[in-house]
Amino acid sequence: MARQRHAQIVETATEARQAEPGPSVLALLTASTGLAVLILGIVWFVFFRT
């Protein structure tokens, strides 16, 4: 549990690391995966299409 000491919040290392990924993380993962698929599709289309 976070405590206040001398007007500062004091947390243990484990408490400080516990965070929930927000919707921006999901958007970043979705966009980067989609971009990777698009780039790989273009590379395949340009170099390996017969």
Secondary structure, DSSP 8 states (H G I E B T S, - for coil): --EEETTEEE--HHHHH-----HHHHHHHHHHHHHHHHHHHHHHHHHS--
